[in-house]
């Protein structure tokens, strides 16, 4: 914002961290292995959530609002877990306690999700599942940034993408594999999920625990030297009166804007999803007011409200990445929500969730999702070379542009068996999405704030998902004529905008 005070951001960067030792390939491998299990969960959720809701009777136009659990829980959980893990130390270290306990909760949710008897219970199970997996997911990014020197971070995040891609391939194709290789029935009674989906969720829970336990028990954490250096500065820092006044004004503006949006939604009979966005804006404004009031009372510590101050004073790199991520994740959310109804309607000519054609199309979408994650897993190994050659922002922009052409392929190709062609483009984009922004961000934030800024970065992944969950339903129903395939065309346009904006990001490491 124009005139934004910078006193907080400057003080935390005062002490340079000591140089970190390079890690071996095996150490990086063990550190990232747990993401194989985490991504099994995301893969099962992304491919099967719409299928579960439609099977239980949800209308296609209601899918977006039912999916809103995913972005909201990410919005709330990840910055808080990042903040807490920055300040945690125990027998398992800083990040590993959250990996372990979050995975246990996730495994429980995986058992509940496919057994939900109603749309409401399935929605509640989705809330539990996404909250739990966010607890386990968030520390992995900071774990790599904590442990690796800047020269190895692109490699470390690329290794994470390899495991993310491998886990997602396994999860996305699992129902199809169970049906075609192991004879588990893929047919369903009306209002019931196929046995293959049930078994896939149970297998996913086991895979999650095995992978995360491997990382927890083969990787060591030591108290970082830079945490000791940063701790006194962070604990005693006090914002200036100008900063306190600025945050008070900002909080009032956020609350006022949220009230106006809510009133317009009420008077105009807008979709109920608008109220969710208005409420989140009011909460953020209220948190700024609370923080400014406590600081005005002379408080040197404001607890979790410090996350709000970190948001206000985030680095310039993160601000520019936020805009790129908005369009990127808007497009991705459209893909995850509408891929199954789009392909089954456009390529299999059915909207009946109980039909054999629908289940065949849904299984094929799972294979396609496995395909783009498989491409990402392989492409991630080459991305560090491309990034070193043309720079991380340019590399990221190129991959997003290729992804945009992939979305266009879904609209233009008639034969479902040829959809693997656009999937290659989406896979290349996914590889960069899951590595390049994190590598650029980790080079630009204070080491003692790595966890919280990785969590704050996640806000700019989930806010566009919330916007998508709010607007895509009405857009598909009233503007796109109920054609889910056109939502994928909209996703392609969002990726093209993100590619252009990625070129505006200035990489801290490249500036030297």
N, C-alpha and C positions, 0 to 999 in steps of 0.2 A: 504494500500500500504506500502511496506517496506520503512522505513525512514520517514513515515508520521508524521508531527508535531502535537502536541497534546495541544498547549497552549490555544486554544479557548475552547476545551471541558473541560479542567480543571477549567477554571475560572468561568464557569456558574454553576458548582456544589459546589461552595465554601460555600454557605449559606444553611444549612439544613432547610427544611420547617417545620412549626409547625405541630403537630399531628392533624389529622382531626377527627371530630366526626363521629361515626357510624350512618348510615341512616336506617330508618325503611324499611320493605318490601314494604309498600305502596309508600314511597318516591322513591325507586328504580324503582318500577313498573311505576309510572308516568313519571319518567325521560326517560325511555326506550320505552314508548308506541308509540312515534312518528315513531319509526323504523318499526312498523307494516305497516304504510302508505308508507314509503320509499321503503320497500321491495315489496309492491304491484307493484310499478313501475318497479323495477328490474325484478320481476317475469314476468310481461307482456312483457318487453323488451326481456328477455332471451328466452322465449317460442315463441314469435311471430315475432321477427325481421327477421329471415331467411324466415319465411313463407310470410311476406310482400314482401321481395325482390324477392322471387321466383314467387310470384303471379304477380308481375309487370314485370316479364320476365327475371330476373337475372339468369345466369347460376350457377350451384352449385360450380363450380371452382372459381367463382368471389365472393363468399360469404365472405371469410376471409377478403379481402381487403375492402369490404363494411362495415364490422364490425369494422374497425380500428378506427372509430370515438370514440368508447367507451374507449379504452385504452389511446388514445392521449388526450382526454379531461380530463380524470382522472390524467394523468401525469402532465398536466399543472395546473389544477384547484385546486386539493386538497392541495399540499404544499402551494400554495398562500393563499388559504382560511385559512389554519391552521396558517400561519404566521400572517395574518391580524386579525384573531379572538383572537390570543394571546395578541394583542395590542388594542382590542376593549373594550369599556365600554360605555353603554348607558342605556336608560330606560328598555330595554329587557335583559341587561347583556352583556356577552361576546360571547356566542355561539348561543343564541336563535335568534338574528336577522338573522343570516345566515340560520338557520333552516326554518324560516318563509318565507323569500323572495325567497330562493331557491325553496321552495315548490310551491309557486305561479307560478314561471316560469315553473316548471315541469308540473303543471296542464295544462298550456297552450300548452306545447309541446305534452302532451298526446292526446289532441284534434286534433292536426295537423298530428300526425304520421299515424294513419290508413286512413286518408283522402288524403294522398299524391298520386297524379295521375301518377307519374313517378318514376323510380329508383333514379334519381338525387334528386328529391324533398324529397323522403323518406330518402335518405342519409343525406340531410340537416336537416330534422326533427330529425333524430337520433343524429346529432351533438348537436342540441339545447337540446334535452331530456337528453343526458348524461352529458352535461355541467351543466345543472340546477340541476339534481339529485345529482351530486357530490358536488355542493354548499351546498345542504341540508344534505347530508350524512356525510361529513367529520367531522363537529363539534360534532356529537353524540359520537364518540370515546373519544375525549378530554373532553367532558361534563362529562362522567362517571369518567374518571381519575382525573378531577378537583375536583370532589365532594366526592369521596369515599376513605377511607384509604386503604392501600395496602391489608389488610386482607379481604376486601370486593370486591376487583376489579375482582377477578375471578368470583364471584357471579354476579357482575354487568354486566360483559361482557357475562356471560351465560344467564342472563335475556335478554340482547339484542338479543342473538341468538334465544331465545324463540319467541320474537316478529318478528324477521326476518323470522324464519321458519313459523310462523302462517300467516304472510303477504304473503309469497311466496306460501304457500298452497292455500290460497284464490285466488291469482292472477293466478297461473298456471292452476288451475282447472276451472277458471271463464268462459272461452268460452264453455267448456263442460257442466258446470252447467246451463248456460243460455240456451243452446240447449236442454238438457235432462230434466231439471226441470221447465223451464219457457217458453219453446216453441219458443225461438228465433231461427231463421233459422241458421243452420250451413252450408248450401249449398251456393256456390258462382257461379256467372257467370264468364266466362273467363276474366281474367285480373282484377277481383274484389275480395275483401275480403268478407267473410261471414258477415252478420249483427251481428252475435254473437261476432265477434272480435271487431267491432266498439263499440258495447255497453260495452264490457269488458273494453276498454280504457277509456270510459266516467265514468264508475263506479269506475275505478281505480283512476281517478282524484279527485272524491269526497272523496273516502276513504283516500287518501293521506292527503287532507286538514283537514279532521276531526281528524285524528290521530296526525298530527303535531300540530294542534291548541290545542289539549288536553295537550301535553307535554309543549308547550309554556306557557299556562295559568295556569297549575297546579304545575309548578316547578319554584323555585326561584333560582337566582344566586346572590352571594355576592362577592365583590372583594376579592380574596384569599389573605391571609396574605403573602404567599410565592411570589405572584406576586409583592408586594411592596418591598420585600427583593431582588428579582432578578432584578427589573427594573434598578436601578443605575448601577449594574454590567454589564448588557447586553448593556446599552446605551453607556457606556464609554470604553468598552473593545476594545483594539487595538491589532491586530495580530502582531507577531514579524516579523522582516525583513526576517527571514528564512521561515516563513509561507507564506509571500507574494511571495517570490521567488519560493517556491514549487508550489503554485497555478498557477503561471505564466507558469512554465514548464508543469504542468498537463494540463492546457488549451491548450497549443500548441500541446501536444501529442494527445489530443482528436480531435482537428481540423485536424491534419495531418492524423489520423486514419480514420476520416470521409471522408476526401478527397480521400484517397486510396480506401476505400470501394465504394464510388460513382464512381470513375474512373473505377474500376474493373467491376462494374455493367454496366457501359456504354459500355466498350469494349467487355464484355462478353454477352451483350444483356440479362442480368438477368431480373427477374421480376421487374416491376416498384415499388413494395413494398419496395425493398431494399433501394431506395432513401429516403424513409421516415425515416428509421433507421439512415442513414447517416446524414440526416438533423438534427435530434434530437441530435446526437452526436456532430455535429458542434455547435449547439446552446448552449449545455452545456459547451463545451470548450470556446466559446466566452464569456459566462457569467463568467467563472473563470478568463479569461483575464481582463474583465471589473472590476471585484471585486478587483483583485490584483492591477490594475492600480489606482483605486480610493484609496485603502489603501496606496499605495505607494506615493500618493499625500497628505497623512496625514488625509484623511477623517475618522472620527470615526463612521460615520453612512453611510451605503451603501444601505439602503432601502430594497427592495425585493431581491437584490443580496445577502443579508445575508442568504437567504435560501440555496444558493449555498455553502456558508461556512459551514452551518449546515450539508449539505450532506457530505462534505469532512471530517468533524470531528464527524460523527455519532458514537454512542456507539458500542462497540464490539458485544453486543447482537443483535443489528439491522443488523450488517454486516453478522452475521451467519444466522439470520432469512431471510435475503435477498436471500440467495442461496436456502434455503428451499422453500421460496415463489415462486422463479422462476419456479421450476418444478411443484409445486402445481398448480399455476395459468395457466401455459401452458396447463396442463391437463384439468382444468376447462373450459378454453376458447374453447378447442377442443370439449368438451361436449356440450357447449351452441351453437356452430356453427353447429355441425354435428349431434346432436341427432335426429332432425326431418328428415333430408334427409337419415340418416342411418337407422332409424326404418322404415320409409315409404318404402325404397328400399329393406331392408333386410327382414323385417317381414310382409310388406303389398304388396310387389312385384309391386311397382309403383314408377315412377319418374314424373308423370303428376300432376302438382300442382292443376289442375282444376278438377281432378277426385274425385269421392266420396271416394275411398280407401285412397287417399292421405290425404284428410281432416279428415277422421276417424283416420288415423295414427298420424297426427299432433295433433289432440285432445287428443289421448292417451298419446303422449309425454307430453302434458300439465298435464295430470293426474299423470304421472310418476314423473315429476318435483315437483308437489304438494306432492307426496309421499316422496321424499328425503328431502324436506323441513319440512314435518311433522315429519319425524324421527328425524331430527336435532332439532326441537323445543322440543321434548320430551327428547332426549339424552342430550341436554344442561343442563337440570336440574340435571343430574347425573354426568356430567363431573367434577364439583368442587370436588366431593367425590373421583373420580378416580385420579384427579391431586394431591390431598392431600396424597393419598396412595402411588403412584409411582413417583410423580413429574410431573410437567407440560411438560417438553420435552419428557419424555417417554410416557406419556399419548397421546401427540400429534402424536408421531411416530406410536403408535399402531393404532390410528384412521385412519391415512393416509394409513397404510398397509391394513386395512380392506377395505378402499375405492378402493385401487388398485384391489382387488379381485372382487369388484363390477363392475368395467369396464370390466374385463375379462368375466363376466357373460353376458354382452350385446353381445359379440362376439359368445359365446358358446351356448346360449339358443335360440331355434328356435321359440317357442310359445310366441307371444307378451304378452299374459296374464300372463306369468310367469316372466316378466321382473321386477316385484315388488321385486323379491328376490335380484338381484344385487343392486336395488335402496336402500335397507336397508343399505348396506355397504357404498354406496356413501353418504347417509344421515348422518351416524355416522362420516364420515370424514368431511363433511360440518359443522357439529356442532363444531368440534374442530378448523377447519380452521377459523371460524368466532369469536372465543373467545380466544383460547390459545395464539396465537402470540401477541395479543393486551395486554393480561394480563402480559406476560413476558416483553414486551417492556415498559409498563407503570411503571414497577418497576425499570427501568434502565435509565430513562431520567430525566433531570432537570425539576421540576414542571413548571417553567416559560416558558419552551419550549415544553410543552406537545402537543399543537395544531400543531406546525410546524413538530415535529417528528412523530406524527400520520399521517400527510400529506406526509412526506418523506417516511414513511413505505409504503404508498400507491403506491409510485413509483415502488416498487418491486412487486406490484400486477399487475400494468399496463404494465411495460416493458416486462414481459413474454407474455402478451396478444398481445403487438405489434409484438414481434418476431413470435408468433403463427399466427397472421394475415398476416405476411410477408411470412412465409415458408409453412404454411399448405395448401394453395391453390395449389402451384406447387407440393408439396409432394403428395397430394391426386390425382392430375391430372396425374402426370408423374411417380410416384414411386408406389403408391397404386392402380393404375389402375382405378381411379375414384370411388373407393369403400369407401363411407363415413364411413362404419362400422369399417374399419381398422384405421381410425383416432381415434376412441374410444379405440382401442387396444393400440395405441400409448399413449393415455392419461393415461391408466393404468400403462404403464411402467414409465411414468413421476412421477406418484404418488408413485410408489415403490422406486424410487430414492429419492424423497422428504422424505419418511419415514425414510430411512437410515440416511439422513443428519440431520434430526430433533434431532437425538441422540447426535449431536455434539454441540447443543446449551446449554450454561451454564446459568441457570436461576438466575438472580441477587437476587431475594427474597430468593431462597433456599440456596444461599451461605451465607446469613445472613450478 
